[in-house]
């Protein structure tokens, strides 16, 4: 008989690495972008650090919502690995 192209263990490892990369980007991109925007706005309006803090708070909200939605999608995908 032929062996499968990828074992389930390999599928789980690749799946886990994909989740780590995706979640990392989902957290990092909004934080970096909104922190830079906040810092720029603080410099422009001399409101240091209010826009920077607001950027972090907004990034946390955006990241939380995105992670929640993606985790639901990944849960379904995880169930499909066994099939």
C-alpha positions in Angstrom: 0.0 0.0 0.0 0.9 3.6 -0.4 1.7 5.8 2.6 -0.1 9.0 3.0 1.6 12.1 1.7 1.6 13.7 5.2 0.9 12.0 8.6 -1.7 13.5 10.9 1.2 14.5 13.3 2.8 16.5 10.4 -0.6 18.1 9.6 -1.0 19.1 13.3 2.4 20.7 13.4 1.9 22.6 10.2 -1.5 23.7 11.4 -0.1 24.9 14.8 2.7 26.8 13.1 0.2 28.5 10.8 -1.9 29.5 13.8 1.2 30.9 15.6 2.2 33.0 12.6 -1.3 34.2 11.9 -2.1 35.2 15.5 1.3 36.8 15.8 0.7 39.0 12.8 -2.9 39.7 13.9 -1.5 41.1 17.2 1.6 42.8 16.0 0.4 44.6 12.9 -2.3 46.7 14.6 -0.1 47.4 17.6 2.8 48.7 15.5 0.6 50.7 13.0 -1.6 52.3 15.6 1.3 53.0 18.0 3.2 54.7 15.2 0.1 56.7 14.3 -0.5 57.6 17.9 3.1 58.7 18.4 2.9 60.9 15.2 -0.4 62.4 16.3 1.0 63.1 19.8 4.0 64.9 18.2 1.7 66.9 15.9 -0.7 68.0 18.5 1.6 67.9 21.6 -0.7 65.6 23.5 1.9 63.1 24.5 1.1 60.2 25.4 -2.7 60.3 24.8 -2.9 59.2 21.2 -0.2 56.6 21.8 -2.3 55.1 24.6 -5.4 55.3 22.5 -3.6 53.5 19.7 -2.7 50.6 22.0 -6.2 50.4 23.3 -7.7 50.3 19.8 -5.1 47.8 18.7 -6.0 45.5 21.6 -9.7 45.7 20.7 -9.1 45.0 17.1 -6.7 42.2 17.8 -9.0 40.6 20.4 -11.9 40.6 17.9 -9.8 39.2 15.1 -8.2 36.5 17.3 -11.7 35.5 18.5 -13.0 35.2 15.0 -9.9 33.3 13.7 -10.0 30.9 16.6 -13.5 29.9 15.7 -12.4 29.3 12.1 -9.4 27.4 13.2 -11.5 25.2 15.5 -13.5 24.1 12.5 -10.4 23.5 10.5 -8.9 21.5 13.4 -11.9 19.2 13.3 -11.4 18.6 9.6 -7.8 17.3 10.1 -9.1 14.0 11.5 -11.5 13.4 8.6 
